[in-house]
């Protein structure tokens, strides 16, 4: 299983999810701050965006484990 999710309890997964969501929001703010300045570093912004996308994927994986699909 990805992220080493198989070894985590549900509580640990929820804590990890909160941590990832906070980091994702922080990266969003950092990207916006860098983009708002006249002399922003495109390479740094690109790296932050790449990290943000990785976090988004990790968040989605954890949410899939924590929120079961309901088949109607």
Number of C-alpha atoms within 10 A of each C-alpha: 7 8 10 7 15 11 10 12 10 14 10 12 18 16 12 17 20 13 12 18 17 12 15 21 12 13 18 15 12 15 19 12 12 16 14 10 9 7 8 13 11 11 9 12 18 12 12 17 17 12 15 21 13 13 18 14 12 18 18 13 16 19 14 11 14 14 8 8 8 5 4 3
